[in-house]
Amino acid sequence: MSKNEIWIICDKNNDCSNMQINKLVGKADLLAKDGNFIVTVICIGNFIEEQLQKLFEYGADKVIVCKSEKILTETGFCNILKEIIKEKKPKMIMFPASNFGKAIAAFISTKFEAGLTADCIDIGLDKENRFVFREQLLILQLLLRLCVLIQKLKCVLLKIMFLT
Amino acid sequence: MKIIMCVKSVKSDLVYQDNSRYDESVINPYDLFALKEVLSLKNNIECDITCISMGAMTNEEILIKCLAMGVDNGILLSDAAFSGADTIATTYVLSEAIKKIESYKLIVCGDQSIDGETGQVVYGLAERLHIPCISKVNKIVEIKENSIVLEAFYDNYINTIEVKMPALISFCDFTTVRENIGLLSIKKAKRKGITIWKSEDIGVDKNRSGSNGSKTKVLKINDDFIKKGDVIFVEGTYEDKANVIHNIITRKNIGEML
């Protein structure tokens, strides 16, 4: 049986090794050690080879690059992503919590009817190897959410600013 | 031109500090901003505005307030099957209701709700209805025959976009300034009444709406305050105080000292 994958989507079209992405890769790497996953980074755009190499240093197992010279709109980005997801079927996808990332996460999750949590501050695994997400609520309450495993795919939006 | 406006009711103590003056629930500030923008369109063009809201039956008063502000119709989606919905289930129910209202030209939403703060229902709704979605709109510049010109924020710059209608837009700002609504107009709005749609009326699949259709489940909510110690008041002479401080510095147990 092939291993399940955790995906990190890069939201910039020319910069794949910024702080946000690196932190997400780092977190995914920790999860991967606990739950036996593969960490994959998806980059759509035009990137420099050195930057892509740097992702491996932060803990990525695989980097998938879709070369695209022109700047993509949200719809274009989604269409490409949909095709890759259909083919590879990842277990969980992380998006940086930028405006663009949020939009993409919502579009994709609706398309695949997958669970979506916004502004996550932490991710863990429970006994059955399912993901538990924490998100911050107003009035400083913490909300623990468990994605129901109806669909294999789950989306998570990670606000990396809160993650340490 | 037919415009659909999505509103949400939120608890007033999340919005106003002094909530004794206000009702228990108020219109979400982000939606209120959008609503005011849409109502200002009425000065220039002829349009028919429908407010739609999903929630408990108590949301009726929110919609009546919208009617009093100048909205033409109010529709409340209220059913036990809709409760406990997450983003996916909410967009499903809303999209089914909007499909029932035919021949709409524009759907307007607020940026996000003040209690959920996901801000992602907008995108999901557009995806389900297969219409373009423009988020973070600053203002509506011009409305043409079959398209609309908008100014929208996009990260660090403002785009001026022309979109074909039907389209979905969400405004970027919020307001907490409440409009003065006359008693007479509230009375009129109450007489006019709002439409209430149950799950049978819009033909939703009960397995896909509400908590049944939600892909996420709240496990528990807990306070994250970790209290590491109490405040200690040191009384007595200067010598006692100096002793306590000395012990803190030399890392002796403070509890033993007192």
Contacts between the chains, C-beta under 8 A, distances in Angstrom:
chain1	res1	chain2	res2	distance
A	74	B	133	8.0
A	75	B	132	8.0
A	98	B	155	7.7
A	99	B	135	7.3
A	99	B	136	6.8
A	99	B	154	7.5
A	99	B	155	6.4
A	100	B	155	7.7
A	102	B	119	6.4
A	102	B	120	6.1
A	102	B	123	7.6
A	103	B	120	8.0
A	103	B	123	5.1
A	103	B	133	7.7
A	103	B	135	6.6
A	105	B	120	6.9
A	106	B	87	7.1
A	106	B	120	3.8
A	106	B	121	7.8
A	106	B	122	7.5
A	106	B	123	3.4
A	106	B	124	5.0
A	106	B	127	7.3
A	107	B	123	5.3
A	107	B	124	7.5
A	107	B	126	7.9
A	107	B	127	5.0
A	109	B	87	7.3
A	109	B	88	6.6
A	109	B	124	7.2
A	110	B	88	6.6
A	110	B	91	6.1
A	110	B	123	7.3
A	110	B	124	4.1
A	110	B	127	4.2
A	110	B	128	6.0
A	111	B	127	6.1
A	113	B	88	6.3
A	113	B	215	7.1
A	114	B	88	7.6
A	114	B	215	6.1
A	115	B	86	7.3
A	115	B	88	7.0
A	115	B	214	7.8
A	115	B	215	3.2
A	115	B	216	4.5
A	116	B	86	7.4
A	116	B	87	5.1
A	116	B	88	6.6
A	116	B	118	7.9
A	116	B	120	6.6
A	116	B	215	7.3
A	116	B	216	7.1
A	117	B	216	5.9
A	118	B	87	7.7
A	118	B	117	7.3
A	118	B	118	4.0
A	118	B	119	7.1
A	118	B	120	5.9
A	119	B	117	6.9
A	119	B	118	7.5
A	132	B	219	6.9
A	133	B	216	7.8
A	137	B	221	7.1
A	138	B	14	6.6
A	138	B	114	7.4
A	138	B	115	6.4
A	138	B	117	6.9
A	140	B	223	7.2
A	140	B	224	6.3
A	140	B	225	7.2
A	141	B	221	5.3
A	141	B	222	7.1
A	141	B	223	6.2
A	141	B	224	7.3
A	142	B	221	6.8
A	142	B	222	5.7
A	142	B	223	7.5
A	142	B	224	4.7
A	143	B	218	6.1
A	143	B	221	5.3
A	144	B	218	7.1
A	144	B	219	4.0
A	144	B	220	5.3
A	144	B	221	7.3
A	144	B	222	7.5
A	145	B	216	4.9
A	145	B	217	6.5
A	145	B	218	5.7
A	145	B	219	6.3
A	146	B	216	7.3
A	146	B	217	5.0
A	146	B	219	5.0
A	147	B	215	6.2
A	147	B	216	5.5
A	147	B	217	7.6
A	148	B	214	7.5
A	148	B	215	5.7
A	148	B	216	7.0
A	148	B	217	5.6
A	150	B	215	6.2
A	151	B	215	6.9
A	154	B	215	7.3
A	157	B	120	7.8
